[in-house]
């Protein structure tokens, strides 16, 4: 596909905004800190005769208004050493690009992520452009020969997570429609400091496994001790998310042809806005409070509407999660900071990293979703008042985990880790994080199991492991994780620069591991800049082995789409197990 660039400009806030450096939280500065892409497709309305320059003007003017409320996006990042960054709110602006193509919207079929998306989403040159010169948001409007358009966006993950990004786009669209914003962003990142007790000697009570190395296809290890362990209180009735995610996890194991003993990790994105309680993160906190996504207020502005909710921009709010302590001690296993498992017999993940990957969009009907959830909850007594069903996420992710073990041909003693991302906005209680907290409020946790146990036990076992990981995320756990990161001399070892060099990341969550992120509860759809709602919104091309997204159906009929990236020679097997194991 040929795309011709017609113009580019920097869009600055319509009014003077606050200047100076904005502190970034620990969550902003770990995992993916490069830009992440999303794309919207729109079909041309029958009455749409507006010249392209007027469409661009609407987007530009409304974007300028939106940046008054979301002014951190108009700034630039600066490095201060030790892998740490600060956000300079200097109003340098965001980049808006105009392009056109002879292709038609219908040429994209079911809009499965593909390399063709690369022409429609701005490219960020990290290798030759200094970080302090890179716009934090770049938007490309591409008009097709049929009259339809696409909006490709890429936004810095060091500044926002998915919920914050979508909040911004929603308010932008409101302003484009001529409406006022519906909710201002919560910009004070110091709110995370309120999670920290005033204590000269706070202790890290958790093992932050999300910072550990995940499994590689491993050295043989006896699983007898694990097999004898009793099921914990996490084996409550599963939600849809838990059930479906469990299903996906299982299918990924199958498709990758894991040996039953292959360790595998599942990455789950958790939005810390709902997890931080002391203090709570604002829901419109503008920054990274989760690990994933972008887009919505911009569309309101384009339609001539005001934005519906201003972003919360003060990232110091996340500092309140920490207690004042020069020598914190950890009482938690922060496994997300450890090295993940390797494949059995391997000493590094280099061979697995180099294998070719491909992406598939696997659809689940509402009936299939319910069936996976039912399977995850089969055989458990849910009469106790403390029990609840496994969620959709826990169920589907467990299913994916098991399928991945099968597809990968794991040995039964293979250790496998699953990365789960949790939004702390709903988890922080003392104090709670504002729901509009603008930044990264998500935290990664890790579920780990032996492939043999995942496959020999019912689906509910995989879902229970996922729930155990999610339930770790409390105020105390978040405080512990922040203390852990605060006391690191160099954060770069926890950063994922996949847009620059995938092999530079020490942690590899491909085979025998994976990560499943849920976008199911995010306000992804209905972004109307004045010419109607999108016909498709989704991620740009993603090519990391084991990287999985759970997307809600655009028609809101209860169905889901699993956007899965897997090694080419494992995908067919995964698909087979993914659907066959539902029955």
C-alpha positions as CSV (number, residue, x, y, z in Angstrom):
1,X,0.0,0.0,0.0
2,X,1.3,3.4,-1.0
3,X,0.7,6.4,1.4
4,X,1.7,9.9,0.4
5,X,2.5,12.4,3.1
6,X,0.9,15.9,2.4
7,X,1.9,17.9,5.3
8,X,2.9,18.1,9.0
9,X,2.6,20.6,11.8
10,X,3.2,21.0,15.5
11,X,0.0,21.7,17.5
12,X,0.5,23.6,20.7
13,X,-2.0,24.4,23.5
14,X,-4.5,27.1,22.6
15,X,-3.7,29.0,25.8
16,X,-0.7,29.4,28.1
17,X,-0.2,26.3,30.3
18,X,1.8,25.4,33.3
19,X,5.6,25.3,32.6
20,X,8.2,23.3,34.5
21,X,9.2,19.7,35.1
22,X,6.6,17.2,36.1
23,X,7.8,14.3,38.2
24,X,7.2,10.9,36.7
25,X,6.2,8.0,38.9
26,X,8.0,4.7,39.1
27,X,5.2,3.1,37.1
28,X,5.8,5.6,34.3
29,X,9.4,4.6,34.0
30,X,9.4,0.8,33.8
31,X,8.2,-1.7,31.2
32,X,7.3,-0.1,27.8
33,X,8.5,3.5,27.9
34,X,8.4,4.0,24.1
35,X,5.3,5.0,22.1
36,X,2.5,2.6,21.6
37,X,0.3,2.7,18.5
38,X,-3.5,2.5,18.0
39,X,-5.6,3.1,14.9
40,X,-9.1,4.2,14.1
41,X,-10.9,3.7,10.8
42,X,-13.9,5.7,9.6
43,X,-16.2,5.2,6.6
44,X,-17.3,8.3,4.7
45,X,-20.8,9.5,5.6
46,X,-23.0,9.9,2.5
47,X,-23.3,13.6,3.1
48,X,-19.6,14.1,3.7
49,X,-18.4,16.6,1.2
50,X,-16.0,18.5,3.5
51,X,-12.6,19.2,1.9
52,X,-9.7,17.5,3.6
53,X,-8.2,20.8,4.7
54,X,-11.4,21.5,6.8
55,X,-11.2,18.1,8.5
56,X,-7.5,18.8,9.3
57,X,-8.5,22.3,10.6
58,X,-11.1,20.8,12.9
59,X,-8.7,18.2,14.3
60,X,-5.9,20.8,14.7
61,X,-8.1,23.4,16.4
62,X,-9.8,20.9,18.8
63,X,-6.4,19.3,19.5
64,X,-5.0,22.6,20.5
65,X,-8.0,23.1,22.9
66,X,-7.5,19.6,24.3
67,X,-3.9,20.3,25.1
68,X,-4.9,23.1,27.4
69,X,-6.3,20.5,29.7
70,X,-3.9,17.7,28.9
71,X,-0.8,20.0,28.7
72,X,1.7,17.3,29.7
73,X,1.2,15.7,26.3
74,X,2.6,18.9,24.7
75,X,5.9,18.6,26.6
76,X,9.0,16.5,26.1
77,X,10.8,13.9,28.1
78,X,14.4,14.4,29.4
79,X,16.8,11.8,30.8
80,X,18.3,12.4,34.2
81,X,20.5,9.3,34.4
82,X,20.0,5.9,35.9
83,X,17.3,5.1,33.4
84,X,15.1,7.8,35.0
85,X,13.1,10.4,33.1
86,X,11.3,13.7,33.9
87,X,8.6,15.4,31.9
88,X,9.3,18.9,30.8
89,X,6.0,20.7,30.4
90,X,7.3,23.2,27.8
91,X,4.3,23.4,25.4
92,X,6.5,22.4,22.4
93,X,3.4,20.7,21.0
94,X,2.3,17.4,19.4
95,X,2.7,16.4,15.8
96,X,-0.2,16.2,13.4
97,X,0.4,14.6,10.0
98,X,-1.8,14.7,6.8
99,X,-1.6,11.9,4.3
100,X,-3.6,10.2,1.6
101,X,-3.7,6.8,-0.1
102,X,-5.3,5.2,-3.2
103,X,-6.4,2.3,-1.1
104,X,-9.9,1.9,0.3
105,X,-11.1,1.2,3.8
106,X,-12.6,-2.1,2.6
107,X,-9.2,-3.3,1.5
108,X,-8.3,-3.9,5.2
109,X,-10.9,-6.7,5.6
110,X,-11.4,-7.5,9.3
111,X,-8.7,-5.0,10.3
112,X,-6.3,-7.7,11.7
113,X,-3.1,-6.0,12.7
114,X,-0.6,-6.2,9.9
115,X,2.5,-4.5,8.5
116,X,0.2,-2.4,6.3
117,X,-0.8,-0.5,9.4
118,X,2.8,0.8,9.6
119,X,2.1,3.2,6.8
120,X,-0.9,4.6,8.6
121,X,0.6,5.1,12.1
122,X,3.4,7.6,12.6
123,X,6.9,6.2,13.0
124,X,9.0,7.4,16.0
125,X,12.7,7.5,15.3
126,X,14.3,6.6,18.7
127,X,17.7,5.8,17.3
128,X,18.6,9.1,15.6
129,X,16.4,11.6,17.4
130,X,17.3,12.7,21.0
131,X,14.5,11.9,23.5
132,X,14.0,15.5,24.4
133,X,13.1,16.3,20.8
134,X,10.5,13.6,20.3
135,X,6.8,14.6,20.5
136,X,4.9,12.6,23.1
137,X,1.9,12.3,20.8
138,X,2.0,12.0,17.0
139,X,-1.3,11.7,15.0
140,X,-1.6,10.8,11.3
141,X,-4.8,11.5,9.3
142,X,-4.9,9.4,6.2
143,X,-7.7,9.9,3.6
144,X,-8.5,7.0,1.3
145,X,-9.8,7.1,-2.2
146,X,-13.2,5.9,-1.1
147,X,-13.6,9.0,1.2
148,X,-12.9,7.1,4.4
149,X,-10.2,8.0,6.7
150,X,-7.9,6.5,9.4
151,X,-6.5,8.2,12.4
152,X,-3.2,6.5,13.5
153,X,-1.9,7.6,16.8
154,X,1.3,6.8,18.7
155,X,1.7,8.1,22.3
156,X,4.4,7.8,24.8
157,X,3.9,5.0,27.3
158,X,6.2,6.9,29.7
159,X,3.5,9.5,30.0
160,X,0.2,7.6,29.9
161,X,-1.4,4.2,30.2
162,X,-4.4,3.0,28.2
163,X,-7.0,4.5,30.3
164,X,-5.4,7.9,30.4
165,X,-4.8,7.8,26.6
166,X,-8.4,6.9,25.9
167,X,-9.6,9.6,28.3
168,X,-7.6,12.2,26.3
169,X,-9.0,11.1,22.9
170,X,-12.5,11.0,24.3
171,X,-12.3,14.6,25.5
172,X,-10.6,15.7,22.3
173,X,-13.5,14.3,20.3
174,X,-16.0,16.1,22.5
175,X,-14.2,19.4,21.9
176,X,-14.1,18.7,18.2
177,X,-17.9,18.3,18.3
178,X,-18.2,21.6,20.1
179,X,-19.0,20.1,23.5
180,X,-17.3,20.9,26.8
181,X,-15.0,18.3,28.4
182,X,-16.8,15.9,30.7
183,X,-14.0,15.2,33.2
184,X,-10.8,17.0,33.8
185,X,-7.6,14.9,34.1
186,X,-6.0,14.5,37.5
187,X,-2.5,15.7,36.9
188,X,-0.9,15.6,40.4
189,X,1.3,12.5,40.4
190,X,2.2,13.2,44.0
191,X,-1.0,11.4,44.9
192,X,1.0,8.2,44.8
193,X,3.1,9.5,47.6
194,X,0.0,9.2,49.8
195,X,0.3,5.4,49.5
196,X,3.4,5.7,51.6
197,X,3.0,5.7,55.3
198,X,5.1,8.2,57.2
199,X,7.5,5.6,58.5
200,X,11.3,5.9,58.8
201,X,11.7,2.2,58.3
202,X,9.1,0.9,55.9
203,X,9.4,-2.7,54.7
204,X,8.9,-4.3,51.4
205,X,6.5,-7.1,52.3
206,X,6.1,-8.6,48.8
207,X,8.1,-10.6,46.4
208,X,7.8,-8.4,43.3
209,X,8.0,-11.2,40.8
210,X,7.1,-8.9,38.0
211,X,10.6,-7.6,38.2
212,X,12.2,-11.0,38.1
213,X,13.3,-12.9,35.1
214,X,10.4,-15.0,33.7
215,X,10.8,-18.7,32.8
216,X,13.0,-19.7,29.9
217,X,12.5,-23.3,28.5
218,X,14.2,-24.6,31.7
219,X,16.5,-27.1,33.5
220,X,14.4,-30.0,34.7
221,X,12.9,-29.4,38.1
222,X,10.8,-31.6,40.3
223,X,7.2,-30.4,40.6
224,X,6.3,-32.8,43.4
225,X,6.3,-30.1,46.1
226,X,4.1,-27.9,44.0
227,X,1.7,-30.8,43.2
228,X,1.2,-31.4,46.9
229,X,0.2,-27.8,47.6
230,X,-3.4,-27.2,48.4
231,X,-5.5,-24.8,46.4
232,X,-5.6,-21.3,48.0
233,X,-8.4,-19.0,48.7
234,X,-7.8,-17.6,45.2
235,X,-9.9,-20.4,43.8
236,X,-13.1,-18.5,44.0
237,X,-15.7,-18.5,41.3
238,X,-14.2,-17.2,38.2
239,X,-15.1,-14.0,36.3
240,X,-15.5,-13.9,32.5
241,X,-12.1,-12.3,32.1
242,X,-10.4,-14.8,34.4
243,X,-12.1,-17.7,32.6
244,X,-11.4,-16.5,29.1
245,X,-7.8,-15.5,29.9
246,X,-7.2,-18.8,31.4
247,X,-8.5,-20.4,28.2
248,X,-6.1,-18.2,26.1
249,X,-3.2,-19.1,28.3
250,X,-3.8,-22.8,27.9
251,X,-4.3,-22.5,24.2
252,X,-1.0,-20.6,23.9
253,X,0.8,-23.4,25.7
254,X,-0.7,-25.9,23.3
255,X,-0.1,-23.9,20.2
256,X,3.6,-23.3,21.1
257,X,4.0,-27.0,21.6
258,X,5.2,-26.7,25.2
259,X,6.3,-29.8,27.1
260,X,4.1,-30.3,30.1
261,X,6.8,-29.3,32.5
262,X,7.5,-26.0,30.6
263,X,7.2,-22.9,33.0
264,X,5.2,-20.2,31.4
265,X,4.3,-16.7,32.5
266,X,1.2,-14.6,31.7
267,X,1.4,-10.9,31.7
268,X,-1.8,-9.2,32.9
269,X,-2.3,-5.5,32.7
270,X,-3.7,-4.0,35.8
271,X,-4.8,-0.4,36.1
272,X,-3.6,0.9,39.4
273,X,-6.2,3.7,39.4
274,X,-8.7,1.1,40.7
275,X,-6.1,-0.5,43.0
276,X,-4.5,2.4,44.8
277,X,-6.5,3.1,48.0
278,X,-4.0,5.0,50.1
279,X,-4.4,7.5,48.5
280,X,-6.7,6.7,45.6
281,X,-5.5,7.6,42.1
282,X,-7.8,10.0,40.2
283,X,-9.6,8.1,37.4
284,X,-8.5,10.8,35.0
285,X,-4.8,10.6,36.2
286,X,-2.9,11.5,33.0
287,X,0.1,9.3,32.7
288,X,1.0,5.6,33.0
289,X,-1.2,4.0,35.7
290,X,-1.7,0.9,33.6
291,X,0.5,-0.8,31.0
292,X,-1.6,-0.3,27.9
293,X,-3.7,2.0,25.2
294,X,-4.9,5.6,23.8
295,X,-7.7,7.8,22.6
296,X,-11.2,9.7,22.9
297,X,-11.6,13.4,24.1
298,X,-9.9,14.5,20.8
299,X,-12.8,13.2,18.9
300,X,-15.2,15.3,20.9
301,X,-13.3,18.4,20.0
302,X,-13.2,17.5,16.3
303,X,-17.0,17.3,16.4
304,X,-17.1,20.7,17.9
305,X,-18.0,19.5,21.4
306,X,-16.2,20.4,24.6
307,X,-14.1,17.7,26.3
308,X,-16.0,15.5,28.8
309,X,-13.3,15.0,31.4
310,X,-10.0,16.8,31.9
311,X,-7.0,14.6,32.6
312,X,-5.4,14.5,36.0
313,X,-1.8,15.5,35.2
314,X,0.1,15.6,38.5
315,X,2.2,12.4,38.6
316,X,3.5,13.1,42.0
317,X,0.3,11.5,43.3
318,X,2.0,8.2,42.8
319,X,4.7,9.2,45.2
320,X,2.2,8.9,48.0
321,X,2.2,5.2,47.6
322,X,5.7,5.1,49.2
323,X,6.8,5.3,52.8
324,X,9.9,7.4,53.6
325,X,12.6,4.7,54.0
326,X,16.2,4.7,52.9
327,X,16.6,1.0,53.5
328,X,13.2,-0.7,52.8
329,X,13.0,-4.5,53.2
330,X,10.8,-6.6,51.0
331,X,8.2,-8.9,52.5
332,X,6.6,-9.6,49.1
333,X,7.8,-11.6,46.2
334,X,7.9,-9.0,43.5
335,X,8.3,-11.6,40.8
336,X,7.6,-9.1,38.0
337,X,11.2,-7.8,38.6
338,X,12.8,-11.2,38.4
339,X,14.1,-13.1,35.3
340,X,11.2,-15.2,33.8
341,X,11.6,-18.9,33.1
342,X,13.6,-20.2,30.2
343,X,12.8,-23.3,28.1
344,X,14.1,-26.5,29.6
345,X,17.7,-27.1,28.5
346,X,18.2,-23.5,27.4
347,X,20.6,-21.0,29.0
348,X,19.1,-17.9,27.3
349,X,16.1,-16.8,25.4
350,X,18.1,-15.7,22.3
351,X,16.9,-18.5,20.0
352,X,13.2,-17.9,20.9
353,X,13.5,-14.2,20.5
354,X,14.8,-14.6,16.9
355,X,12.0,-16.8,15.7
356,X,9.5,-15.3,13.3
357,X,6.1,-14.3,14.8
358,X,2.7,-13.6,13.4
359,X,-0.5,-12.1,14.7
360,X,-4.0,-13.6,14.7
361,X,-7.4,-12.1,15.7
362,X,-9.3,-15.0,17.3
363,X,-13.0,-14.3,17.8
364,X,-15.1,-15.7,20.7
365,X,-18.8,-15.5,20.6
366,X,-20.8,-14.6,23.7
367,X,-21.7,-18.3,24.0
368,X,-18.1,-19.4,23.7
369,X,-17.1,-16.8,26.3
370,X,-19.7,-18.1,28.7
371,X,-18.7,-21.7,28.0
372,X,-15.0,-21.0,28.9
373,X,-16.1,-19.2,32.0
374,X,-18.4,-22.1,33.0
375,X,-15.5,-24.6,32.4
376,X,-13.2,-22.5,34.6
377,X,-15.8,-22.6,37.4
378,X,-16.8,-26.2,37.1
379,X,-16.4,-28.5,40.1
380,X,-16.0,-25.7,42.7
381,X,-18.4,-25.1,45.6
382,X,-19.3,-21.4,45.4
383,X,-21.7,-21.4,48.4
384,X,-19.3,-19.7,50.7
385,X,-19.8,-15.9,51.1
386,X,-16.1,-15.4,50.5
387,X,-16.2,-17.1,47.1
388,X,-16.9,-15.6,43.8
389,X,-16.8,-16.9,40.2
390,X,-13.7,-16.5,38.1
391,X,-14.1,-13.5,35.9
392,X,-14.0,-13.4,32.1
393,X,-10.4,-12.3,32.2
394,X,-9.3,-15.0,34.6
395,X,-11.1,-17.7,32.7
396,X,-10.1,-16.7,29.1
397,X,-6.5,-16.0,30.1
398,X,-6.3,-19.4,31.9
399,X,-7.5,-21.0,28.7
400,X,-4.9,-19.1,26.6
401,X,-2.2,-20.1,29.0
402,X,-3.1,-23.8,28.7
403,X,-3.4,-23.7,24.9
404,X,0.0,-22.0,24.7
405,X,1.6,-24.8,26.8
406,X,0.1,-27.4,24.5
407,X,0.9,-25.6,21.2
408,X,4.5,-25.0,22.4
409,X,5.0,-28.7,23.3
410,X,6.2,-28.0,26.8
411,X,7.5,-30.8,29.0
412,X,5.4,-31.4,32.1
413,X,8.1,-30.0,34.4
414,X,8.5,-26.8,32.3
415,X,8.0,-23.7,34.4
416,X,5.9,-21.0,32.7
417,X,5.0,-17.5,33.7
418,X,2.1,-15.3,32.8
419,X,2.2,-11.5,33.1
420,X,-1.0,-9.9,34.3
421,X,-1.5,-6.1,34.3
422,X,-3.6,-4.7,37.1
423,X,-5.1,-1.2,37.2
424,X,-4.3,0.2,40.7
425,X,-7.0,2.9,40.3
426,X,-9.5,0.4,41.7
427,X,-7.0,-1.1,44.1
428,X,-5.6,1.9,46.0
429,X,-7.8,2.5,49.1
430,X,-5.7,4.6,51.5
431,X,-5.9,7.0,49.9
432,X,-7.8,6.0,46.7
433,X,-6.4,7.1,43.3
434,X,-8.6,9.4,41.4
435,X,-10.3,7.6,38.5
436,X,-9.1,10.3,36.1
437,X,-5.5,10.1,37.4
438,X,-3.5,10.9,34.3
439,X,-0.5,8.7,34.0
440,X,0.5,5.1,34.5
441,X,-1.5,3.5,37.3
442,X,-1.1,-0.1,36.2
443,X,1.2,-2.7,37.8
444,X,2.4,-6.0,36.4
445,X,2.1,-9.1,38.5
446,X,3.2,-12.6,37.5
447,X,1.4,-16.0,37.7
448,X,3.7,-19.0,37.5
449,X,3.0,-22.7,37.2
450,X,4.3,-25.9,35.7
451,X,2.9,-26.7,32.3
452,X,2.1,-30.2,33.4
453,X,-0.1,-28.9,36.2
454,X,-1.8,-26.5,34.0
455,X,-2.7,-29.2,31.5
456,X,-3.4,-32.1,33.9
457,X,-5.7,-30.1,36.1
458,X,-9.0,-28.4,35.2
459,X,-9.1,-24.9,33.6
460,X,-10.0,-23.5,37.0
461,X,-6.5,-24.3,38.3
462,X,-5.0,-21.9,35.7
463,X,-7.6,-19.3,36.5
464,X,-6.8,-19.7,40.2
465,X,-3.1,-19.0,39.6
466,X,-4.1,-15.8,37.8
467,X,-6.4,-14.7,40.6
468,X,-3.8,-15.3,43.2
469,X,-1.5,-12.9,41.3
470,X,-4.2,-10.3,40.9
471,X,-5.2,-10.4,44.5
472,X,-1.7,-9.6,45.6
473,X,-2.3,-6.0,44.4
474,X,-3.1,-4.1,47.6
475,X,-2.0,-0.8,49.1
476,X,0.8,-2.5,50.9
477,X,1.9,-4.4,47.8
478,X,1.9,-1.2,45.7
479,X,3.8,0.6,48.4
480,X,6.3,-2.2,48.5
481,X,6.8,-2.2,44.7
482,X,7.4,1.5,44.6
483,X,9.9,1.3,47.4
484,X,11.7,-1.5,45.5
485,X,12.0,0.7,42.4
486,X,12.9,3.8,44.3
487,X,15.9,2.1,45.7
488,X,17.2,0.9,42.3
489,X,20.2,2.7,41.2
490,X,19.3,2.1,37.5
491,X,15.7,1.5,36.2
492,X,16.8,0.7,32.6
493,X,17.0,-3.0,33.4
494,X,13.2,-2.9,33.9
495,X,12.5,-0.9,30.8
496,X,11.3,-2.3,27.5
497,X,12.6,-0.4,24.5
498,X,11.0,-2.8,22.0
499,X,10.6,0.0,19.4
500,X,14.4,0.3,19.4
501,X,15.9,-3.1,20.2
502,X,13.8,-6.0,21.4
503,X,16.9,-8.0,22.3
504,X,18.0,-5.2,24.7
505,X,15.4,-6.2,27.2
506,X,16.7,-8.7,29.7
507,X,13.2,-10.1,30.4
508,X,11.6,-12.2,27.7
509,X,8.0,-13.1,28.0
510,X,7.8,-15.1,24.9
511,X,8.0,-18.9,24.9
512,X,7.6,-20.5,27.5
513,X,5.9,-17.4,28.9
514,X,3.3,-14.9,27.8
515,X,1.4,-11.8,28.8
516,X,-2.4,-11.2,28.4
517,X,-3.7,-7.7,28.7
518,X,-7.4,-6.9,28.9
519,X,-8.9,-3.9,27.1
520,X,-12.3,-5.2,27.8
521,X,-13.3,-2.6,30.3
522,X,-11.7,0.3,28.5
523,X,-13.9,2.9,26.7
524,X,-12.4,2.1,23.3
525,X,-15.3,2.8,21.0
526,X,-17.6,5.6,20.0
527,X,-15.0,8.2,19.2
528,X,-16.8,10.7,17.1
529,X,-14.9,13.8,15.9
530,X,-18.0,15.1,14.1
531,X,-18.2,12.7,11.2
532,X,-19.6,9.7,13.0
533,X,-18.2,6.9,15.1
534,X,-15.3,4.6,14.0
535,X,-16.0,1.3,12.3
536,X,-12.8,-0.1,13.9
537,X,-10.4,0.7,16.7
538,X,-7.6,-1.4,17.8
539,X,-3.9,-1.8,18.3
540,X,-1.2,-1.2,15.7
541,X,0.9,-4.1,14.6
542,X,2.4,-6.0,17.5
543,X,5.0,-8.7,16.9
544,X,6.2,-9.9,20.3
545,X,5.8,-13.6,21.0
546,X,3.2,-14.2,23.6
547,X,1.8,-10.7,23.5
548,X,-1.9,-11.0,23.8
549,X,-4.8,-8.5,24.0
550,X,-8.4,-9.2,24.9
551,X,-10.6,-6.8,23.0
552,X,-14.4,-6.2,23.4
553,X,-16.6,-6.6,20.4
554,X,-17.3,-3.4,18.6
555,X,-21.0,-4.2,18.5
556,X,-21.1,-4.8,22.2
557,X,-22.9,-8.2,21.9
558,X,-20.8,-9.9,24.5
559,X,-18.3,-11.4,22.1
560,X,-14.6,-10.8,22.3
561,X,-11.5,-10.8,20.1
562,X,-8.2,-12.3,21.2
563,X,-5.4,-10.4,19.4
564,X,-2.5,-12.9,19.8
565,X,1.1,-12.8,18.6
566,X,2.8,-16.2,18.5
567,X,5.7,-17.9,16.7
568,X,4.6,-18.8,13.2
569,X,5.2,-22.5,13.6
570,X,3.0,-22.6,16.8
571,X,0.0,-20.6,15.7
572,X,-1.9,-23.3,13.8
573,X,-1.7,-25.6,16.8
574,X,-2.7,-22.9,19.1
575,X,-5.8,-22.1,17.1
576,X,-6.8,-25.8,17.0
577,X,-6.5,-26.1,20.8
578,X,-8.1,-22.7,21.4
579,X,-11.4,-23.7,19.8
580,X,-11.4,-27.4,20.4
581,X,-10.9,-27.1,24.1
582,X,-13.9,-24.8,24.5
583,X,-16.3,-27.7,23.8
